[in-house]
């Protein structure tokens, strides 16, 4: 294979490439990554600040709402109000005095109504419900809608609903009897002192950096998607030119009012981009009726971000130039001695064995390498002698390995002889099976000829003959097992796995009832594997008993059968599962080895024998733990038997 272009470069060019690659490739990537991180970090910090500002604004809004409720409650509990209810003239004067003292926009007394509960909430009143407002307050309600970019389409021209901080409290006499209700509140439509106070709390003078760059914060109250009270200016500068009547963008409206989510992102507010936060406001019935907004002008922070990014770029570019110059000078101190060593080696290859590198100025590894090269040239003859000795030692080891290989070949011949003996044994066993079958057939014929009465007189003798025939069959079976354990392991027949599992449950019925275990059956297999039924029953009973011993009282034993494999290699899958603690990892790794058990009374041979039986018929026996349940409980142990089946 031809070497690549880099491998063909001289050491000088390689060092230059390795020196300049980090500077011209990696360092710019690091700079780009730092620029991206700085950009992301500044945006994240700005959003975090606006989120905190919104929390402060909402906290003040909730405090004012609570103060309205407290003010109305204090007035409702006063003795003066209870006395004034008897005199309408005194009542009106008292209510006006309470309005001025508590800084409420309105305060009125309602007739007693046992169904009306005390409440403090944000409420929206339609025009026909605004009778409690004075004419001066009603003039503040109507807000003409202004055309706003990105707002949702609407056919309305005026927002004539009123948004109030409304509180209602029961009024009772000295006897505790309900004599009326006191209702008062604050109108939020065009309430500029209220929104300006929120803005002063959230963004006091000097709280925002970069004031010289136009940094400023804003706050707004929305009724639905209409600004009814804001310090955002339409054209900037004049207090009368506030953006009251403009509307929020369609995307913000859908997220905040439609889905009830807090909006925290950059948004186009009237005529500029702000980093904004919107929070839905709900009335007493939980309906979203408006929004509270705070935000800071994005432009100053964008200018700051670009200035920071430009500074980082210039810094990285300067560092890259200086580092490249220094790296090139240092690289020359490395490749110059290496070039001298290369020239020396070429002289040696040309026959000049006295050629040497000589002294070099470097005191580092390269200088020591040049010195070692001179020493190496002087020791070549000594190393050659050592190589010859190593060759002799290698020859001896080769002879030793050859002898070991011959011994292995002898063992292979011995194994082939044993295989021949096995084949002979199998032939003898099959030949003996024929006379056994003849004896059994004639014995059955003898029973028929004698009849039931005569056969009963010689029943012990016939039973003895049957026992001896069965004994001979077992001897033949063991001979066949010795000869071909993978082909014959007992009397093979097609086994109905569902019926066999039911028989196993009968055998283990006493243990199941004593343990209080529930049994779940899921028998879906349609195929019948060819196997010795008694041996398969031995395997399944062992698995069931092991599962019962692992289950707590009231556990569940799950038995299942299913068809598996492929059309060319069909199998029957038998599963025995429990919902016990499962198998420990260290036990699972050596579960099928002999004498491995976690019970003091066990021998540790059951699973080993079971696997030997299943594998004798070409099947497999596997153990695993079921996946953990959703509540974190263990899934229990699962034993799976796979047996070959007829297609």
C-alpha positions in Angstrom: 0.0 0.0 0.0 1.4 3.4 -1.0 2.0 5.8 1.9 -0.2 8.9 2.2 0.8 12.3 1.3 1.5 13.2 4.9 3.8 10.2 5.3 5.8 11.3 2.3 6.5 14.8 3.7 9.9 15.6 5.3 10.2 16.0 9.0 10.6 19.7 8.5 7.2 20.0 6.7 5.5 17.6 9.2 6.6 19.7 12.2 5.5 22.9 10.4 2.1 21.3 9.7 1.7 20.0 13.2 2.7 23.4 14.6 0.4 25.5 12.4 -2.6 23.1 12.3 -3.7 23.8 15.9 -3.1 27.5 15.5 -4.8 27.9 12.1 -7.5 25.2 12.6 -8.2 24.4 16.3 -7.7 27.9 17.8 -10.2 29.5 15.4 -12.7 26.8 16.3 -12.1 27.5 20.0 -12.6 31.2 19.3 -15.8 30.5 17.4 -17.0 28.3 20.3 -16.2 31.0 22.8 -18.0 33.6 20.7 -21.0 31.4 20.5 -20.9 30.7 24.3 -20.6 34.4 25.0 -23.5 35.3 22.8 -25.6 32.6 24.4 -24.6 33.5 27.9 -25.4 37.2 27.5 -28.8 36.3 26.1 -29.5 33.9 29.0 -28.4 36.5 31.6 -30.6 39.1 30.0 -33.6 36.8 30.0 -32.9 35.8 33.6 -32.9 39.4 34.6 -36.2 40.2 32.8 -37.8 37.1 34.5 -36.7 38.5 37.9 -38.0 41.9 37.0 -41.4 40.4 36.1 -41.4 38.6 39.5 -40.8 41.9 41.2 -43.6 43.7 39.2 -46.1 40.8 39.8 -45.2 40.9 43.5 -46.0 44.6 43.7 -49.2 44.1 41.7 -50.3 41.4 44.2 -49.4 43.6 47.1 -51.6 46.5 45.7 -54.4 44.0 45.2 -54.1 42.9 48.8 -54.0 46.5 50.0 -57.2 47.2 48.1 -58.8 44.2 49.9 -57.4 45.4 53.2 -58.6 48.9 52.8 -62.2 47.9 51.9 -62.2 45.4 54.7 -61.1 48.0 57.3 -63.8 50.4 56.1 -66.4 47.6 56.2 -65.6 46.7 59.8 -65.7 50.3 61.1 -68.4 51.3 63.5 -68.7 54.7 61.7 -69.9 52.9 58.5 -72.5 50.9 60.4 -73.9 54.1 62.0 -73.7 56.0 58.7 -75.9 53.4 57.0 -78.9 54.9 58.8 -78.2 58.3 57.3 -77.6 58.6 53.5 -76.1 62.1 53.8 -73.6 61.0 56.4 -72.9 57.8 54.4 -71.9 59.6 51.2 -69.5 61.9 53.1 -68.0 59.0 55.0 -67.4 57.0 51.7 -65.7 60.0 50.1 -63.4 60.4 53.2 -62.5 56.7 53.0 -61.8 56.9 49.3 -59.3 59.7 49.8 -57.7 58.1 52.8 -57.3 54.6 51.3 -56.5 56.0 47.8 -59.4 54.1 46.2 -61.0 55.2 42.9 -64.5 54.3 44.1 -66.3 53.0 47.2 -70.0 52.1 47.4 -72.4 50.2 49.6 -74.5 47.4 48.1 -77.7 45.9 49.6 -77.2 42.8 51.8 -77.1 39.6 49.9 -76.3 36.3 51.8 -75.1 34.7 48.6 -72.4 37.4 47.9 -69.0 36.3 49.3 -66.1 38.4 50.3 -63.6 38.6 47.5 -60.5 40.5 46.2 -59.7 40.0 42.5 -59.0 41.5 39.1 -62.3 42.1 37.4 -63.3 43.3 33.9 -66.6 45.2 33.6 -68.6 45.5 30.4 -70.0 49.0 29.7 -73.4 48.2 31.2 -71.8 47.1 34.5 -69.8 50.3 35.0 -72.5 52.2 37.0 -70.4 52.1 40.1 -67.8 54.4 38.4 -68.0 58.1 38.5 -68.3 60.1 35.3 -64.7 61.1 35.5 -63.6 57.5 35.9 -65.8 56.4 33.0 -64.1 58.9 30.8 -60.8 57.0 31.4 -62.3 53.6 30.4 -62.6 53.9 26.6 -59.3 53.2 24.8 -59.3 53.7 21.0 -57.4 50.8 19.3 -54.3 51.8 17.3 -53.1 49.9 14.3 -50.2 47.7 15.6 -47.8 45.6 13.5 -48.1 41.8 14.1 -51.3 42.1 16.2 -54.2 39.6 15.7 -56.9 40.9 13.3 -59.9 42.5 15.0 -63.0 44.3 14.0 -63.1 46.4 17.2 -62.2 50.1 17.1 -62.4 50.8 20.9 -61.8 48.9 24.1 -64.7 50.0 26.2 -64.4 47.5 29.1 -62.9 48.5 32.4 -60.2 46.5 34.3 -60.4 47.0 38.1 -58.8 45.8 41.3 -62.1 45.1 43.0 -62.7 44.1 46.6 -66.1 43.2 48.3 -66.6 42.9 52.1 -69.7 42.2 54.2 -70.9 44.9 56.6 -72.4 43.8 59.9 -74.0 45.5 62.9 -73.0 45.0 66.5 -75.2 41.9 66.7 -73.4 40.3 63.7 -76.3 40.7 61.4 -75.6 41.3 57.7 -76.7 44.9 56.8 -74.9 45.4 53.5 -71.8 45.0 51.4 -69.0 47.5 50.9 -67.4 47.4 47.4 -64.4 49.4 46.3 -61.4 49.3 44.0 -59.0 50.9 41.7 -59.5 51.5 38.0 -56.5 50.3 35.9 -57.5 51.9 32.5 -55.1 54.8 31.9 -53.9 54.6 35.5 -50.5 56.1 34.7 -49.3 56.7 38.3 -49.9 53.0 39.1 -47.9 51.7 36.1 -45.2 54.4 36.6 -44.8 53.3 40.2 -44.4 49.7 39.1 -41.7 50.8 36.6 -39.9 52.8 39.3 -39.9 49.8 41.6 -38.6 47.4 38.9 -36.3 49.8 37.1 -35.2 52.5 39.6 -32.8 55.2 38.5 -29.3 53.7 37.8 -30.4 50.1 38.0 -29.9 49.4 34.2 -26.4 49.6 32.8 -25.5 51.4 29.6 -27.8 54.3 30.2 -25.7 56.4 27.8 -26.6 53.9 25.1 -30.3 54.4 25.6 -30.9 51.5 28.0 -34.4 51.7 29.6 -37.0 49.5 31.1 -40.8 49.5 30.6 -43.9 48.1 32.2 -47.4 47.7 30.9 -50.9 46.5 31.9 -53.0 44.8 29.2 -56.8 44.3 29.1 -57.0 41.3 26.8 -54.3 42.2 24.2 -54.7 46.0 24.4 -52.3 48.3 26.3 -54.6 50.2 28.8 -51.8 51.5 31.0 -48.1 51.7 29.9 -45.0 53.9 30.0 -44.0 52.7 26.5 -43.9 55.7 24.2 -45.3 55.9 20.7 -42.7 58.2 19.3 -40.4 58.6 22.3 -40.0 61.5 24.6 -43.3 63.1 25.4 -45.4 61.8 28.2 -48.7 62.3 26.4 -47.6 60.1 23.6 -47.8 56.8 25.5 -48.6 53.7 23.4 -52.1 53.2 25.1 -54.4 51.5 22.6 -51.6 49.6 20.8 -51.9 45.8 20.9 -49.6 42.9 21.6 -48.3 40.6 18.8 -50.4 37.6 17.8 -47.8 35.1 18.9 -47.5 36.5 22.4 -51.3 36.7 22.7 -51.7 33.0 21.7 -49.0 31.9 24.2 -50.0 34.0 27.2 -53.8 34.5 26.9 -54.5 31.4 24.8 -52.3 28.8 26.6 -51.8 30.6 30.0 -48.0 30.5 29.7 -45.4 33.1 30.7 -43.7 34.6 27.7 -39.9 35.2 28.1 -38.2 36.1 24.8 -37.4 39.1 22.6 -40.6 40.7 21.2 -41.4 43.7 19.0 -43.0 46.3 21.2 -44.8 49.1 19.3 -41.7 50.3 17.4 -38.6 48.6 18.8 -37.3 45.2 20.0 -37.4 44.5 23.7 -36.4 41.5 25.8 -39.8 41.0 27.2 -41.7 39.0 29.8 -45.5 38.7 29.9 -47.6 37.1 32.6 -51.3 36.3 32.3 -53.8 38.0 34.8 -56.9 36.1 35.8 -60.2 37.3 37.2 -61.9 35.9 40.3 -63.3 33.0 38.2 -59.9 32.0 36.9 -60.5 33.4 33.4 -57.4 35.0 31.7 -58.5 38.6 31.1 -55.2 40.5 30.7 -51.4 40.5 31.0 -48.7 42.2 33.1 -45.5 43.1 31.1 -42.0 44.2 31.8 -39.1 44.5 29.4 -35.8 46.2 28.6 -34.8 47.8 25.3 -32.7 45.2 23.5 -30.5 47.6 21.4 -28.0 48.6 24.1 -27.3 45.0 25.1 -26.9 44.0 21.5 -24.3 46.7 21.0 -22.5 45.5 24.2 -22.6 41.9 22.9 -21.2 42.8 19.6 -18.4 44.9 21.2 -17.5 41.9 23.5 -17.6 39.5 20.6 -15.4 41.8 18.5 -12.9 42.1 21.4 -12.7 38.4 21.8 -12.1 37.9 18.0 -9.3 40.5 17.9 -7.7 38.9 21.0 -7.8 35.4 19.5 -6.4 36.7 16.2 -3.5 38.4 17.9 -2.7 35.4 20.1 -2.8 33.2 17.0 -0.2 35.3 15.1 2.2 35.5 18.1 1.8 31.8 18.8 2.5 30.9 15.2 5.7 33.0 15.1 7.0 31.4 18.3 6.0 27.9 17.3 7.9 28.2 14.0 11.1 29.2 15.8 10.8 26.3 18.2 10.0 23.8 15.4 13.3 24.7 13.7 15.2 23.6 16.8 13.6 20.2 16.4 13.8 19.4 12.7 17.4 20.7 12.2 19.1 18.0 14.4 16.8 15.4 12.9 17.9 16.3 9.4 21.6 15.8 10.5 20.7 12.4 11.9 19.1 11.4 8.6 22.2 12.5 6.7 24.4 10.3 9.0 22.2 7.3 8.5 22.4 7.7 4.7 26.3 7.7 5.0 26.2 4.5 7.1 24.0 2.8 4.5 26.5 3.9 1.9 29.2 2.0 3.7 30.8 4.8 5.8 30.5 3.1 9.2 32.6 5.8 10.9 29.9 8.5 10.1 28.5 10.2 13.3 26.0 12.9 14.1 28.4 14.7 16.4 27.5 17.3 19.0 24.2 19.2 18.7 23.1 22.3 20.5 19.8 20.7 21.8 19.9 19.5 25.4 16.4 17.9 25.1 15.2 14.5 23.9 16.4 15.3 20.3 19.9 16.0 21.5 20.0 12.8 23.5 18.6 10.9 20.6 21.5 12.1 18.4 23.9 11.0 21.1 22.2 7.6 21.4 22.4 7.2 17.7 26.2 7.5 17.8 26.3 5.0 20.6 24.0 2.7 18.7 26.3 2.6 15.6 29.1 1.5 17.9 27.1 -1.5 19.4 25.7 -2.9 16.2 28.3 -5.8 16.1 27.5 -6.7 19.8 23.7 -6.7 19.0 24.4 -9.0 16.0 26.0 -11.6 18.3 23.1 -11.4 20.6 20.7 -11.9 17.7 22.5 -15.1 16.8 22.1 -16.4 20.3 18.4 -15.6 20.2 18.1 -17.5 17.0 19.5 -20.6 18.6 17.1 -20.2 21.5 14.3 -19.8 19.1 15.2 -23.0 17.3 15.1 -24.9 20.6 11.7 -23.5 21.4 10.5 -24.5 17.9 11.7 -28.1 18.6 9.9 -28.1 21.9 6.6 -26.9 20.3 7.0 -29.6 17.6 7.1 -32.3 20.3 4.0 -30.8 22.0 2.2 -30.9 18.6 3.1 -34.5 18.2 1.7 -35.3 21.6 -1.6 -33.5 20.6 -1.7 -35.6 17.4 -1.5 -38.7 19.5 -4.4 -37.6 21.7 -6.4 -36.9 18.6 -5.8 -40.5 17.3 -6.9 -41.8 20.8 -10.1 -39.7 20.5 -10.8 -41.1 17.1 -10.4 -44.6 18.5 -12.9 -43.8 21.3 -15.3 -42.5 18.7 -15.0 -45.8 16.9 -15.7 -47.7 20.1 -18.8 -45.5 20.6 -20.1 -46.3 17.1 -19.6 -50.0 17.8 -21.4 -49.7 21.1 -24.3 -48.0 19.3 -24.5 -50.8 16.8 -24.6 -53.4 19.5 -27.3 -51.5 21.4 -29.5 -51.3 18.3 -29.0 -55.0 17.6 -30.1 -55.9 21.2 -33.2 -53.8 20.8 -34.6 -56.2 18.2 -34.8 -59.3 20.4 -36.2 -57.2 23.2 -39.0 -56.1 21.0 -39.7 -59.7 20.0 -39.8 -60.8 23.6 -42.1 -58.0 24.6 -44.4 -58.7 21.6 -44.7 -62.4 22.4 -45.3 -61.7 26.1 -48.2 -59.4 25.1 -49.5 -62.2 22.8 -49.2 -64.7 25.7 -51.4 -62.6 27.9 -54.0 -62.5 25.2 -53.9 -66.3 24.6 -54.1 -67.1 28.3 -56.9 -64.8 28.9 -57.5 -62.5 31.9 -58.3 -65.3 34.3 -55.3 -67.6 33.4 -53.0 -64.6 33.2 -53.9 -63.5 36.7 -52.6 -66.8 38.1 -49.1 -66.1 36.7 -49.3 -62.3 37.1 -46.3 -62.1 39.4 -44.1 -64.0 36.9 -45.3 -61.9 34.0 -44.7 -58.7 36.0 -41.2 -59.9 36.7 -40.6 -60.6 33.0 -41.9 -57.0 32.2 -39.6 -55.6 34.8 -36.6 -57.4 33.3 -37.5 -56.3 29.8 -37.7 -52.7 31.0 -34.3 -53.1 32.7 -32.8 -54.4 29.4 -34.4 -51.4 27.6 -32.7 -49.0 30.1 -29.4 -50.7 29.6 -29.8 -50.3 25.9 -30.8 -46.6 26.3 -27.7 -45.9 28.4 -25.5 -47.6 25.8 -27.1 -45.4 23.1 -26.6 -42.3 25.3 -22.9 -43.2 25.6 -22.6 -43.7 21.9 -24.6 -40.6 20.6 -25.9 -38.4 23.5 -27.0 -35.7 21.1 -29.2 -38.1 19.0 -30.8 -40.3 21.6 -31.6 -39.7 25.3 -34.5 -41.9 26.1 -37.9 -42.8 24.6 -38.7 -39.9 22.3 -42.3 -38.9 21.5 -44.2 -35.8 20.5 -45.1 -34.1 23.8 -48.1 -31.8 24.4 -46.3 -29.1 26.4 -49.6 -27.6 27.8 -50.7 -31.0 29.1 -47.3 -31.8 30.5 -47.2 -28.4 32.4 -50.6 -29.2 33.9 -49.3 -32.6 35.1 -46.3 -30.7 36.6 -48.6 -28.4 38.5 -50.4 -31.5 39.9 -47.1 -32.8 41.1 -46.2 -29.5 42.7 -49.8 -28.7 43.9 -49.1 -29.2 47.6 -46.1 -26.8 47.5 -48.2 -24.2 45.5 -51.1 -24.2 47.9 -48.7 -24.1 50.9 -46.9 -21.1 49.5 -50.1 -19.2 48.6 -48.9 -18.7 45.1 -51.1 -17.8 42.2 -50.5 -19.5 38.9 -50.9 -17.8 35.5 -51.1 -19.9 32.4 -50.5 -18.7 28.8 -50.3 -21.8 26.7 -50.2 -20.8 23.0 -47.8 -23.4 21.5 -49.3 -25.5 18.7 -46.2 -27.6 17.9 -45.2 -30.7 19.9 -41.4 -31.1 20.4 -40.0 -34.7 20.1 -38.5 -35.5 23.6 -38.7 -37.9 26.4 -41.8 -36.8 28.4 -40.5 -38.0 31.8 -37.2 -36.2 31.4 -38.9 -33.0 30.3 -41.3 -33.3 33.2 -38.2 -33.6 35.5 -36.8 -30.4 34.1 -40.1 -28.4 34.4 -40.9 -29.6 37.9 -37.4 -28.6 39.0 -37.9 -25.0 37.5 -41.4 -24.7 39.1 -40.1 -25.8 42.5 -37.2 -23.4 42.3 -39.6 -20.5 41.4 -41.9 -21.4 44.4 -38.9 -21.3 46.8 -37.9 -17.9 45.5 -41.5 -16.4 45.7 -42.8 -14.6 48.7 -46.2 -15.5 50.1 -48.9 -14.3 47.6 -46.5 -14.2 44.7 -47.3 -15.1 41.1 -45.9 -18.0 39.0 -46.3 -17.5 35.3 -46.2 -20.5 32.9 -46.2 -19.9 29.1 -45.7 -21.8 25.9 -45.3 -20.4 22.4 -44.1 -21.3 18.9 -40.8 -19.8 17.9 -37.9 -20.1 15.6 -38.2 -20.0 11.8 -40.0 -22.0 9.2 -36.7 -23.8 8.5 -35.9 -24.3 12.2 -39.1 -24.3 14.3 -38.9 -24.4 18.1 -41.2 -24.5 21.1 -40.5 -22.0 23.8 -41.5 -22.8 27.4 -41.2 -20.0 30.0 -41.3 -20.4 33.8 -41.3 -16.9 35.4 -41.9 -15.5 38.9 -42.2 -12.0 40.4 -39.7 -12.7 43.2 -36.5 -10.8 43.9 -34.7 -12.1 40.8 -31.3 -13.5 40.4 -28.2 -11.8 41.7 -25.6 -11.0 39.0 -22.9 -13.1 40.6 -25.3 -16.1 40.9 -26.6 -15.6 37.3 -23.0 -15.9 36.0 -22.5 -19.4 37.4 -26.1 -20.6 37.8 -25.8 -23.7 35.6 -22.5 -25.0 37.1 -22.7 -28.0 39.5 -23.0 -27.4 43.2 -24.1 -23.8 42.9 -27.1 -22.9 45.0 -28.3 -20.1 47.3 -30.3 -22.4 49.6 -28.7 -24.3 52.5 -30.7 -27.4 51.9 -30.0 -27.6 48.1 -27.3 -29.6 46.4 -26.8 -27.2 43.5 -27.2 -30.0 40.9 -30.8 -29.5 39.8 -30.2 -26.8 37.2 -27.0 -28.4 35.9 -28.8 -31.7 35.3 -31.8 -29.9 33.8 -29.6 -28.1 31.2 -27.8 -31.4 30.4 -31.2 -33.1 29.7 -32.4 -30.2 27.5 -29.2 -30.0 25.5 -29.2 -33.7 25.0 -32.2 -33.2 22.8 -30.7 -30.3 21.0 -32.5 -27.6 23.0 -31.3 -24.8 25.3 -32.1 -23.7 28.9 -31.5 -20.0 29.7 -32.0 -17.8 32.8 -32.4 -14.1 33.0 -34.1 -11.4 35.1 -37.2 -9.6 33.8 -37.0 -5.8 33.4 -37.7 -3.7 36.5 -41.4 -2.6 36.9 -42.5 1.1 36.6 -42.5 1.4 40.4 -38.9 0.2 40.7 -39.7 -3.3 42.0 -37.7 -6.2 40.6 -39.2 -8.1 37.7 -38.3 -11.6 39.0 -36.5 -14.5 37.4 -37.3 -16.0 34.0 -36.2 -19.4 32.8 -36.7 -20.2 29.1 -36.6 -23.7 27.6 -36.3 -23.9 23.8 -36.9 -27.3 22.2 -36.7 -28.3 18.6 -40.0 -29.1 17.0 -41.4 -30.5 13.8 -42.3 -27.9 11.2 
